[in-house]
Amino acid sequence: MRMTLPILIFSFLLLPALGFAGDYKPYPYDRSGFEKHPELAKEWDQLNKEWAGKIAPSEVLERQLNIMEEFIKKEPKWIEGYWHASHMSFELGMSSFKDKKNRDKIAKPIFEKGVKYAKKCLKIQKDNPLCKFYLGVNMGKSGVIDGVLRVLRNAAPIRDMWVDVTKSPYNHLLKGTVSLQGATRHGLGIWYRLVPDWFLLDWIFDARGDIDRSVAFHKESMEIDTPDVCRRTQYAAALLCRSKRNGTQADKRAGLAQLGMAVKLPVTNGTHAACHQGVFTLRANPMKNSCGFDPLKQQDTSKEEFEKQNPKEDDAKS
């Protein structure tokens, strides 16, 4: 589909501005699916152009997901179709953040669909970095709905997939100024904050948080990609969480400053809208909300909650 070529060329030209052109190769994007089915490709391009820089309604996101599902049916070996479908599952699931009453019921099956498509992708190409990234993203968001402490069995696999992506020689512009490598470090920054820093978790689940590593990954993410509202909000959460744990006033001041910058940044998609709302959640009670902050659903990562979600064997039998 010829209409996609200018977009791809623009993406490659933008790489130096994002700061990673010298360190990564452009992802070898396979355009064959678009070329074989020009009508679907035309609709895909039109929707992307029409809603670029704007918050697309759920109906549009659902149609974009359906287009990729049609591609997958027609071209079951086309790798790009699977990760695009997983990406659109994430976007559609995040669009439910305002509907707190029905959010869990609506969003979880959508994220699970994203997991399904990413897993199918990895069966075809086991080392594909985009499919690893979106598998982790959708597993993570599905886990946020259940509660992080209930799904700790998934924590290590998500971390390991994302670490693998950081070792990939490739980068790819995903949306706006968000790149695969920048977004993966952003995800790891969230992972190392939401997973508690407890020896017991390392022993049982091979997963342990580290707030210093969280801060470091967020800084790396913003060095690779231009900081947007989500980058600054999540970086703020990491700094405020470190302040809570270590009593460092400098981190608290820096975190609040990041929130001040985040709230002024453009909101150009549904995920940005959720992060923008998250600024006010963090400002309302920085010390209470920061360590368990997630723009989709606030997490309780206390030891009391862990014991509640993971009862001892004797307690479970009683």
N, C-alpha and C positions, 0 to 999 in steps of 0.2 A: 504494500500500500504506500504510494508515494507521499501521501500527506504526512506520514510519520517521519520521513527523512529530515525535514528542516528542524523538527523537534529534537531529534537525536544529535544533529550537528550543533544546535544551540547548546544542548547539554554538555557536549565535549568542550565547546568554547568556554563554557562557564566554569569548568573544572579549575583552571588556574586561579580564578577569583575566589574559589572556596578554599584554596590553600593545600590541595592534596595532589595536584597533577603530577608533581615530580616524584611522589612516593608510591602511587598506585597506577595500574593499567586500567583503561576503560573496560568495563565489563563487556564481554563479547555477546552483545544482544542479538538474538536470532529473530529476524523480521519475517521469517517465512510464513508464519500464521497469518499475519496481516496481508501479505502479498497474495496468498491463496484465497482469501475471503475479503475482498475489498469493501463490500457493503457493510459488513460488521465493523471493519477497520474505520470506515468513514464515520459511522455513528459513534464509535469510541472516541475518535479524534474530536468530533463536534462537541460531545459532552465535556471532554477535557478542556477545550477552548472556551466553551460557554461559561463554565464554572471555575475557571482559573482565577485564583485570588478571591473567591467568594465561598460562603458556606453553602454547600450543596444540600438540598433537602434529602431526606432519607429515600424518597422515591427515585431520585437521580442516582444515588449511591447504589441502590438495589438494582437499577437497570444496568449500571456499569458492571456490577457483579454478575448479573445474568448474561451480559455480553461475553464476559470471559468464560462463563460456564458453557455457552454455545461454542466458543472457540475450542474448549477442551473436548467437547463431544465430537467436533469435526476433526480435530487434530490432537488425539490423545497422547502423542509423544512430544508435543510442543511445550518445552519447559517454561517459556515466558508466560503462557496462559495460566499455569498453576500458581506462580508467585503473584501475578497480577490479581488472580481470584482471591488468594490469601490476603493480599493487601487490601482489596476492597471489602473483604469480610471484616477486617480490623476497622476500617473507616466507618462502615455501616454500624458496627457494634458500638463504636465510640459516639455515634450520633444520638444514642439513647440516653446520654448522661443526665439530661434535664428531667427525664421521666423517672423520678426516684421510686414511685410506687410500682411501676412495671419493669423497671430497668433490668433487674436480674433475670426475669423471665424472658424478656425480649433479647437481651444482648448475649447471654451465655450460648444459646444454640448457634448464633451467628459466629461467635469466636470459635466454637467447635468446628464449624464448617471451614473456617480459615485453617485450623489445625489439620483437618482432613486433606485439604488441597496441598498444603505444604508437605505433608507426609507422602502423598502420592508423587509429588515432584521429586522428593529425595529417593524414592524407589527407582525412578528413572535415571537420576543423576545425583548420586549420594553425597557429593561434595559441593553442590551448588550453594554459594554463599547467600543468595537472596532467599532461597527456600529455607535455609537454616535460620536466617534472621526472622522471617515471618512466622515460622513454626514457633520460635521462642516468644515472639510478640503475642500471638494468639493464645498460646498456652499460658502465658503470663497474665493476660487480661481475663481469661476464663478463671484462672486461679484467684485473681483479685475479687471476682464476684463470689466465689466460694469462701474466700478468706485465706490469706497467704499461709497461715499456720495450719490450715486443714490440708494443704496440698504441698507440703514440704518435700514429698517424694519427687516432685517435678522440678525442684529448685536447681539441683546439680545438673540435670540434663539441659536446662535452659542456659545456665551459665556456661557450660562446656560448649554448646553450639555457638554462642555469641563470641566466646574466646576464639573458637575456630575461625569465625568470620573476620576477626581483627587480624588474623594471620594470613588471610587471603591476599593475593596480589592485586585483587580487583576492587574498584569502587564504581558506584553507579548513582546517578542523580535520581532520587525516588520521587520527590514532589517539591516544587518550589526550590528552596535552597537546602533541602534535607538530602544528605547522601547516605548510602549504605554504611560507610565506615563511621561517619559522625553519629548516625542514629544507633548503631550497635554500641558505641561507647556510652551514649545517653542511656540505653537500656541497661548496660552493666552498672552505671552509676545508680540507677533506681534499684537494681537487684541487690547491690551491696548495702543499701540503706534499709530496704524492706525486710530482708532476711536478718533476723536478730543475730547479734554477735555472741553466741553461746557455744561453749565447748560441746555441750550435749548434742546440739544439732550437727556439729561436725562429725561426731562419733556415730550418730544414728543415720543421718541423711547425707553425709559428705557435703554439707552446705553450711557456710558460716559467713555472716555479714562482716563488713569492715568499713566503718564510716570514713576513714581516711582514704581508702581506695574508692569509695563512692565519690567523694569530692574530687579526687584526681581524675576519675573517668569523665565526670561532668566537665572539668576544665579542658581535657583533651577533646571532648566532643565539640566544645565551642571554639577550639582552635582549628578544627577541621571544617566546620560549617558555620555560617553566619548565625549568631544566636537569635532564636525566635522566642515567642512567649513561653513555649513549653520548655525550651532549654533553660531559660533563666528561672522559671518557676521551680523546676526540679532541682536545679543547682542551689537555689535558695533553700529548698527543703533539706538538702544534704548539709548545707552550712548551719542551718538552724538546729538540725538534729545533732550535729557535732557539738554545737554550743550547749545543748541540753545535757548531753552525756559528759562533756568535759568541763563545762562551766566557762567556756571561752567567750568573753564579751566581744572580741574582735570578730569571731564567726557570726555572732548574732547581728552585729552592725552590718557586716558584709551581706548576710542573708536578707536582711530587711532592705538593704540597698538594691539587691537583685530584684526583689519584689517590686520596688519602685520603678525600676527600668522595665520589668516584664509587663506591668499594667498599661504601659504606654505603647507597646508594640502592636502591630497590626494583627487582627484576627481574621485569617483567610480560609479557615476550614473548621470542621466540627471539632477536631482534636484541639486546635488552638482555642476554641470557645470553651472547652472543658478546662483547659489549663488557665485561661483568663479567669474563670470562676474560681479556680483553685487558689489564685492569688489572695482572694478575700477569705477563703478558708484558713490559709496560713496566717494572714494578718490578724484574724480574729483571736487566735491563740497559738502563737508561734511555737511555744515550748510543748504544748500538749499535742498539736496536730502534725508536727514536722516529721517525726520518725515513721509514722504510719501513713503519711500523706500519699494519696493517689487521686487524680482528678476524676476518676470514674466512681470510686468508692473508698472512703476512708477506712484504713485498716487498724485493727487492734493487734499489736504485736507484743503484748505484755506476757509475762510468764504465767499469769493467772489464766489468760486466754489460751495459752499453749496447753496448760494442764486440763482445761475444759475441753479442748478439741482433741487431745490425745490422752485419755484417761489411762491410769495404771491398770494392769490386768485385773487386780483384785477389785478395783472400783468398778470396772466395766462389768464384772460378773454380778455385782450386788444390785 
